[in-house]
Amino acid sequence: MMTRMSDFAAGSTLDALRADLAAGRTTSRALVETCLDRAGRGEGPRVYIRVDADAARFAADEADRLRREGIEPSPYAGIPISVKDLFDIGGQVTTAGSRVLGNATPAACDAGAVARLKAAGFVVIGRTQMTEFAFSGLGLNPHYRAPANPFDRAVGRIPGGSSSGAAVSVTDGMAAAGLGTDTGGSCRIPAALTGLVGFKPTASRMLSDGAFPLSTSLDSVGTLAPTVTCCGALDRVLAGETVRPLAGTSLRRLRIGVPQAVVLEGLDKHVAAAFAGALTTLSGAGAQVVDLPMAEFAELAAINAKGGLAAAEAYALHAPMLAARGEDYDPRVRVRIEKGASHTAAQYLAVQAARRDWIMRVSRKIDAVDVLVCPTVPTIAPTFAELEDDEAFGRINLVMLRNPTFANFLDGCSVSIPCHRPGDAPVGLMLMQRGGQDERVLSIARAMEAALAPHDA
């Protein structure tokens, strides 16, 4: 019996949907119609900048036809996914959440990441809202009203950013997963604030062509989904690898390093309690929790004192557009980009050299443990009202970016998983390792996810 449209529950895992499709309990068309229905109401109009209803229905019908004929490009063929507005989709204008690019030439072809998802049979529902040019961790955009966090929605809390629409598309069942980017936490921050899993892979493993850049040194293509297993499957597809289960990992005797510098400062009571509870649970499961000084983390503020690599590289890209249409930028984004104008070539090269040295020193210390863990962000989701003042916006934005950005500067891999109790405000536990350790981090995260369940996803 075919599943009714309403039976596609928000938060359904890729494997659950895969099983339903394989067993004939639902169809891709039914899943897509559910997503399209939800995208047209509630938070939907604030989640999607563009909904591709006709293309999604066509792709769903094709996936259903192939499955009936015993042909499928991957086990996940026919599952709906959302795409952040940074990625090219053939025939569409990539606006990157900005009005500045509204009249740009439509993309000639799909971005590499989108092409791989489509080749695996995923069905693109549409383009999700984001912080303009991905330059904020809060998810606000003056050109489009931001979707509200699913937690405490009546009060109105931010979704986090910059992949704001990607997160809410998943929490509200408008897609089974979201394709995003992560330059300083843009997948992990909204995942932490909304109760999802957000993964930032080693940047070089992913195709970046056709993704509008913020900082070519720090950008990563990432994902948001209900579980670690979901992100692991998407990671395989996006890396062009054969989809296979994550390796099993035991928490017994696992060495978990907890940095003592910077990342534990200013935790609110909700995050502090959830993080302490998570460490207690993991220790009880046999893991060894090791306090690490990690004084190197305290160096990063000075290295990035003038906006760092992100501001310098963003300004190099945006300078002509700022000169022509600066008044059309989000003022809060423009001021961050313009910090890069003061960078000289010598200063930029000095930051790159400092980064190489920092990566070498931090990597040595990480190798003493299996993984680093800390709170993804130090507070639960702020309210929209708290961010109306520019000073508060800037201060809270830096607070949200503080912990996740270490993994980007490290050129490493990192994942945020929920660690709060059911019914509490969402809190993320962030795992981090040096570059190339993606499967190891995902495997450990899955073991921690199981130990920390049940959680409110």
C-alpha positions, 0 to 999 in steps of 0.5 A, spaced: 500 500 500 502 506 497 504 511 503 500 517 503 503 524 502 502 525 510 506 519 512 513 522 510 515 524 517 520 530 518 526 527 520 525 521 516 532 518 515 535 516 508 535 509 510 528 509 512 526 512 506 530 508 502 527 502 505 520 505 504 521 506 496 524 499 495 518 496 499 513 499 495 510 503 501 511 509 498 514 513 491 519 518 489 513 522 487 509 521 493 515 524 497 516 530 492 509 532 493 509 532 500 516 536 500 512 541 495 506 542 499 510 543 505 514 548 501 508 552 500 506 553 507 509 555 514 516 556 514 516 554 506 516 561 503 522 563 507 526 556 506 526 556 499 528 562 494 526 558 489 522 551 488 523 547 482 516 543 482 516 541 475 523 539 475 522 535 481 516 532 479 519 530 473 525 527 476 521 523 481 517 520 476 523 518 472 526 515 479 519 511 480 519 508 473 527 506 473 525 503 480 519 499 477 524 497 471 529 494 476 534 500 475 536 505 480 543 509 479 543 508 487 540 506 493 537 513 494 534 514 488 528 518 488 529 522 495 528 529 495 534 534 497 535 541 498 540 545 495 543 552 498 543 558 493 550 558 492 550 552 487 549 552 480 543 549 477 543 549 469 539 554 467 538 558 473 541 564 476 545 563 482 544 569 486 548 567 493 542 570 497 543 577 494 540 581 489 546 584 486 547 577 482 539 577 480 541 579 473 547 574 472 547 570 467 544 563 468 548 557 469 550 553 463 551 547 467 550 544 474 555 545 480 559 538 481 556 537 487 549 538 484 551 533 478 553 528 483 547 528 487 542 528 481 547 522 478 545 518 484 538 520 483 536 525 488 531 529 487 532 537 487 526 540 491 529 547 490 534 553 492 534 554 499 535 561 503 542 563 506 546 569 509 548 573 503 554 571 500 554 566 506 558 571 510 555 570 517 553 564 522 546 567 524 542 566 518 539 573 517 538 576 510 535 583 509 532 581 502 528 575 505 525 573 511 529 568 515 525 562 517 524 561 524 528 555 528 523 549 529 525 550 537 521 555 541 518 557 534 512 562 537 518 566 540 522 566 534 529 564 534 534 564 529 536 558 525 543 559 524 547 560 518 549 561 513 546 555 511 539 557 514 534 554 509 538 548 508 537 546 516 529 548 516 528 544 510 530 538 513 527 540 520 520 541 517 520 535 512 521 540 506 527 535 504 530 529 507 537 532 507 540 539 505 546 541 501 550 546 504 557 550 504 561 551 511 567 556 511 567 557 518 561 553 521 555 554 516 553 547 516 555 545 523 552 552 526 545 551 523 545 544 525 547 545 532 541 550 533 536 546 530 537 539 532 540 536 526 547 533 524 552 537 520 558 535 516 564 539 514 568 534 510 576 535 508 575 541 503 579 537 498 575 531 497 569 535 494 568 538 488 567 546 488 566 548 481 560 551 480 559 553 488 560 561 489 566 562 493 566 566 500 574 564 501 577 559 497 582 557 502 576 555 507 570 553 503 568 546 504 562 543 501 557 540 506 551 537 508 545 537 513 541 531 515 537 528 521 543 523 522 550 521 522 549 515 517 545 520 513 551 525 512 555 519 511 551 516 505 551 523 502 559 524 503 560 518 499 556 520 493 559 527 493 566 525 494 564 520 488 565 514 492 561 507 492 556 508 497 557 503 503 556 503 511 560 507 515 566 503 519 564 500 526 567 504 532 567 502 539 567 508 544 571 503 549 578 506 550 577 511 545 581 518 547 576 524 547 580 530 547 577 536 550 580 543 548 581 547 554 583 554 551 577 558 548 572 553 546 569 552 553 568 560 554 562 563 555 557 557 555 550 558 557 547 554 562 543 550 557 550 548 553 554 547 559 549 542 562 548 538 555 556 538 554 557 536 561 552 531 560 554 528 554 562 527 557 559 523 563 555 519 558 561 518 553 565 516 559 560 511 562 560 508 555 568 507 556 571 513 553 577 516 556 576 524 556 582 527 556 583 535 557 588 538 552 591 545 553 591 547 546 594 554 547 594 554 539 586 556 539 588 562 543 592 564 537 587 564 532 584 571 534 590 575 533 592 571 526 585 573 523 585 580 527 584 584 520 578 579 518 583 573 516 583 569 510 575 570 509 575 577 508 581 578 504 579 573 499 572 575 499 574 582 498 578 580 492 572 577 489 567 582 491 571 589 489 568 590 482 561 589 485 562 593 491 564 599 486 558 598 482 552 596 486 555 596 494 548 600 496 545 593 494 549 589 499 546 587 506 550 592 510 552 587 515 555 583 510 558 589 506 562 591 512 565 584 513 567 584 506 570 591 506 575 589 512 579 585 506 580 592 503 586 593 508 590 587 507 596 588 503 599 582 499 605 581 504 599 581 510 595 576 506 602 571 505 603 572 512 596 569 514 597 563 510 604 562 512 601 562 520 596 558 518 601 552 515 605 553 522 598 553 526 596 547 522 602 543 523 603 544 531 595 543 532 595 536 528 601 534 532 597 535 538 590 532 535 594 525 534 595 524 541 587 523 541 582 520 537 578 526 536 577 533 539 570 535 542 567 541 544 560 545 544 559 547 537 557 553 539 557 556 546 549 558 546 542 556 544 539 559 538 538 567 540 532 570 538 531 575 532 529 580 537 536 580 540 540 581 533 536 587 531 542 592 534 548 592 529 553 591 535 549 585 538 549 582 531 556 583 530 558 580 537 553 574 537 556 572 530 563 572 532 560 568 538 557 563 533 563 562 529 568 562 534 568 554 535 567 551 528 572 556 525 578 552 528 576 546 523 576 550 517 583 554 519 585 547 520 583 544 513 580 539 517 574 535 518 568 536 523 561 534 525 556 537 529 551 532 533 545 533 537 547 532 545 541 535 548 535 532 552 528 531 549 524 537 549 530 542 551 533 547 546 538 544 541 545 543 543 550 541 538 557 537 540 562 538 535 567 533 533 574 535 530 580 532 526 585 534 521 584 533 514 583 526 511 580 523 517 573 524 515 571 517 515 574 516 522 570 522 525 564 520 522 564 513 525 566 516 532 560 521 531 555 515 529 558 511 536 557 517 540 550 519 537 548 512 539 550 513 546 547 520 547 540 517 544 535 519 545 535 526 543 530 531 540 532 531 533 
